Amino acid sequence: MNAGDEGEEKEPENFCTTTHVDKVVGDSKELAKVFLAINGKDSLEKISKRLKMSLKKVQQNSEILAQNKLIFIFNMPPGKSVVYAKPHWIHFQNIDDHIRVRFWIKNL
């Protein structure tokens, strides 16, 4: 890491593909829904309620997505669950639309 790059991770190119996203999400519609619900604003608690999924399941799926560089911790409000956001390449490559089409998810 160079001086001045502290706290800023470079996104390796192999992470920035629909192939990588498809490999991580696999056939899990649950994981796809959590991925689509991540928006940089809502806590995992709020996402859990909106998806009607246990907080534990949302946390587990979020950890998988974070370990695979598809989301990152954006905020950790005191006393609340973590807020995740998606890297810019996700938006530029319309990955949300790709996942919606792949899993036939309209409203999230």
N, C-alpha and C positions, 0 to 999 in steps of 0.2 A: 504494500500500500504506500503510495507516495504522500509526502507532506501535503496537507491541504485536501486530501481525499478522506480524512477521518470521518467515520460514520456514513460514508457514501459507498455502497457496494456496487460494483459493476455487474450488470446482468450478462452472464455468459450467453452467447448466441444460441446454444443448444436448448436453453430454457425458453427462448422467445419464439416458439413454434406451436402450431395447433397439434402437431404430432406429440410434443411433450405434454400438452394439456390433456389430450386424449389418453395418453399412457397413464397419467396420474389419476384422472377421473375414472378411467376404465368403464365399467358398465353400471356404476353406482349412481342412480338417480338422486339418492340422498346427498352424496358428495356434490353432485352438480347443482342441486338446489342451494346448498350452503354457499358454494362458490358464487352463484348468481346473487345471493342475498347480501354478500359482502359489498359495502358501499362507502366505507370511510366515514360513516356518520353513526350507524346503529351499533349498539353494543351487542355482544353475543346473546345476552339475556333477551333483548328486544327481537333479535333474529329468531331465537328459539321460540318465542311466543308467536311471531308471524308465521313461521313454518310449521307450527304445532309439532315441534320436535323437542325432545328433552335437551336441556342445556348441556348435559354431559355429551350427548351425540353431536351437538353443534361444536362443542369444544374439541372433540376428537377429530371431527372432519376438518376443522380449522387448522389443527396441528398438522394434519397430513398436507393440506394445501400450503401452509407456511414452510414446512420442511422441503417442499418441492418448488419453492420460490414463486408460487402463484398468487400469494397474498403476503402482506407484511404487517407487523404491529404498527398502527398509526397513532394510537392514543391509549393510555391506561388511566382512565378517570379514577380518582380515589374512591374506594368502596364500591366500584361497579366493575362489570366484566370488560375485558379488553375490546377495543375497536380495531378492526383490521381494514386495510385498503388494498387495492390492486395496483401493481406496477403499471407505468404508462404504456408499455408495449401491449398489455391486455386490451386497452382501449383502442390503440392505433390499429390493431389487427382484428378488431371486432370479435374477440373471443367469446364475449357474452352471447352474441347472436349465434355464433357457431354452436355453443352448448345448448342454447334454447332450441335450435333446429334439431340437433342430434338427439335430444331427449324429449322433444315435443312439449317443452315447458313454455307456456304463453305468458303467464302473469307472475312475475317476480321482480 
